[in-house]
Amino acid sequence: MEQDRYHIVLGKKSTTVTVDKTLSDLLALRLGHDPRSEDARAAVRAYLQEKLDEKNDPGRTSVSQWLREELLLDLVDKRLSDKYWRWFYTWVDATYGKKRR
């Protein structure tokens, strides 16, 4: 699959993230832009930067993968993403919870 590359800032360091072109197109539409236009590219890049800044984790690794997950869950129906997070946190607690305590 074709990927779009975006340059963002993580902490004080510039980095490049990749996002599937279809996800970029869908996000552009969600943000009110025609996909693959300069405005759409700028809006998607700003969205990715905002998501990264929102969590404020300059030591984050696997940035592309994390941002793709955030983007996908923002695109799907809110009820479905809420259901996913409830499942995920239950799974994490069941899988790792006892080991961390």
Legacy VTK file of the C-alpha trace (Angstrom):
# vtk DataFile Version 3.0
C-alpha trace
ASCII
DATASET POLYDATA
POINTS 101 float
0.000 0.000 0.000
1.112 3.489 -0.772
2.108 5.640 2.188
2.098 9.374 2.828
5.002 10.801 4.800
4.567 13.699 7.214
7.239 15.638 9.064
6.327 16.381 12.668
8.130 17.446 15.831
8.498 15.056 18.762
9.755 16.987 21.764
12.616 19.009 20.284
13.364 16.528 17.512
11.939 16.469 14.001
10.746 13.068 12.810
8.906 11.542 9.883
5.769 9.423 10.229
4.037 7.351 7.586
0.299 6.950 7.163
-1.520 4.798 4.636
-2.749 7.000 1.775
-6.342 5.790 2.221
-6.316 6.783 5.904
-4.891 10.185 4.946
-7.660 10.618 2.374
-10.391 9.638 4.844
-9.013 11.985 7.488
-8.819 14.820 4.955
-12.495 14.280 4.161
-13.360 14.186 7.878
-11.475 17.476 8.304
-13.406 19.053 5.417
-10.744 19.000 2.692
-10.483 17.458 -0.744
-8.085 14.513 -0.420
-4.594 14.841 -1.891
-4.744 18.625 -2.087
-2.162 20.897 -0.464
-4.765 22.065 2.062
-5.611 18.465 2.927
-1.957 17.586 3.411
-1.455 20.558 5.735
-4.613 19.693 7.695
-3.597 16.032 8.125
-0.104 17.044 9.209
-1.561 19.525 11.741
-3.907 16.812 13.051
-0.987 14.393 13.521
1.080 17.054 15.279
-1.839 17.950 17.541
-2.366 14.288 18.481
1.305 13.969 19.337
1.348 17.208 21.345
-1.845 16.185 23.162
-0.055 13.235 24.783
3.166 15.246 25.349
5.476 12.217 25.388
8.807 13.278 23.822
10.284 9.832 24.528
7.585 7.998 22.566
8.742 5.236 20.239
6.881 3.689 17.294
5.347 7.069 16.567
3.930 6.130 13.148
2.190 3.059 14.528
0.757 4.952 17.484
-0.512 7.816 15.319
-2.102 5.387 12.842
-4.008 3.784 15.711
-5.186 7.177 16.994
-6.225 8.239 13.485
-8.120 5.027 12.790
-10.000 5.172 16.074
-10.937 8.808 15.414
-12.299 7.840 11.991
-14.513 4.966 13.121
-17.850 5.439 14.801
-17.465 6.781 18.354
-19.435 3.877 19.810
-17.125 1.393 18.127
-13.964 3.146 19.282
-15.362 3.371 22.852
-16.131 -0.340 22.719
-12.598 -1.008 21.482
-11.000 0.958 24.344
-13.157 -0.797 26.954
-12.040 -4.153 25.528
-8.415 -3.055 25.243
-8.095 -1.853 28.847
-9.816 -4.993 30.127
-7.428 -7.099 28.039
-4.364 -5.163 29.272
-5.456 -5.566 32.887
-6.121 -9.280 32.414
-2.884 -9.855 30.522
-0.431 -7.592 32.306
-2.225 -6.212 35.356
-1.155 -8.874 37.817
2.469 -8.711 36.676
2.670 -4.941 37.155
1.266 -4.891 40.675
LINES 1 102
101 0 1 2 3 4 5 6 7 8 9 10 11 12 13 14 15 16 17 18 19 20 21 22 23 24 25 26 27 28 29 30 31 32 33 34 35 36 37 38 39 40 41 42 43 44 45 46 47 48 49 50 51 52 53 54 55 56 57 58 59 60 61 62 63 64 65 66 67 68 69 70 71 72 73 74 75 76 77 78 79 80 81 82 83 84 85 86 87 88 89 90 91 92 93 94 95 96 97 98 99 100
